[in-house]
Amino acid sequence: MDFLNRHLWLKRTLMFLAILVAAPFAGYLLLFIEVVGLEVAFTCLLILINPFLTWLKMHVDDIRTTFRAISNNLHKHIMASPAVYFSHAASSTALFAITGVIFVSVAVWLPLFIVGARYA
């Protein structure tokens, strides 16, 4: 902060840029600059930002709570235990192998092609 106190022009430039960014949402800040000065307008901008920051903080906390609850529920789910996961993965792999396209083509169509080619 000492750096900004030594370089007042940089401090005022940063304040002015912050007000220009907020001007589309609060245009009267430009009028404050004209009437009472840059420092007062920047102070008003900080006062206006406080309710928005409170609202944003509340929603971020809600989102964090939701993700924490989802994470806890996923870790407590029965699929998270290794034995259940292994049996599910093994049965899924076996079912995919039995009902998959390669198995059907090898078990059904390949013998028909061999028999058909032999008698053609």
N, C-alpha and C positions, 0 to 999 in steps of 0.2 A: 504494500500500500504506500510505502514511502516513495517508491518510484513514481506512482501516479501523482503524489503530492508535489514532487519536484518538477514534474512535467505536466503543468496544468493544461496546456493545449491538447495533450493526448487524452487526458481525463475528460475534457469537454467534448472532444471529437467522439469518444466512445459513448458518452451520454447522448449526443446528438444522433449517432447512428442507431442507438437503441430506440430512441423516440421515432426516428424515421421508419424503423421496422414495425413499430406499433401503430403508426399513423393511420394505416388503412382501417384499423379496428377502433381507434380512438382519435379521431381527427382534431378534437378540441385541444389536444396536447400542443399542436402547432400554434394555436391561439395563446395558450399559456406561455409559450416561448416568447411570443411577441409582446405580451403584456407584462408578465412578472419575471421572466428569465428562464434560462435553461435549467438551472438547478431545481427550481420549484416544479417545473414541468417533469423533470426526471423523478422527483420525489412523488409527484402524483401518479406517475407511471408505476412506480414501485408499490404504491398503495393500491392501485387498480389490479396489479398482478397477484396480490396476496389471495383474494378469493379464488382465482383461477388455480393457483398452486394448491390450495386446500382441496378443491374439487378434484384436481388431477391426482393428488396424493391419496385421496380416498378411493378413487377408481383403481389406481395401481395396487393398493393394498387388497382390494377385492379380487383383482386378477391373481395376485400372488396367493391369496387364500384358496382360490379355486384350483389353481395348479398344484398347490400343496395337498389339497384334499384328493385330487385325481391321482397324484403320485402315491399317497398313502393307500388309497384303495387298490391301485395296481399292485403294490408290493404285498398287500394282504390277500390278494386274489389267489385262488387255489392253483391257477396256472403258473404262478411264480415259483412254486416249489419244484425242485429238480426232478423228482420221480414222476410227477404228473407231466411235466414238460417233455421228458424223454419218451414216456409211453405215448403221448399225443403226437410227437414228432415221428416216432417209429410207425404208428398206425397210419398217419397221414401219408408218409412216404410209401408204405405198402399199398394203400388204396390208390394213390396216384400211379404207382407202377402197374397195378392190375387194370385200372380203368383208363390208363393213358393211351395216347394215339399209337405209340410204338408197340405196346403190348398187343393192342387190337390188330394192328397191321401184321405183326409177326404171327400171331396165333390164328387169325382168320384169313386174311387175304393172301399171305405168302403160300400157305398150302393150296389154296384155290389156284393161284398162278402156276404153281408147280404142276398140279394135276392138269390144268388147262393147257399148259405148254407141252406136256407129255402126249396129250391126245390131239393136239392141233396139227 
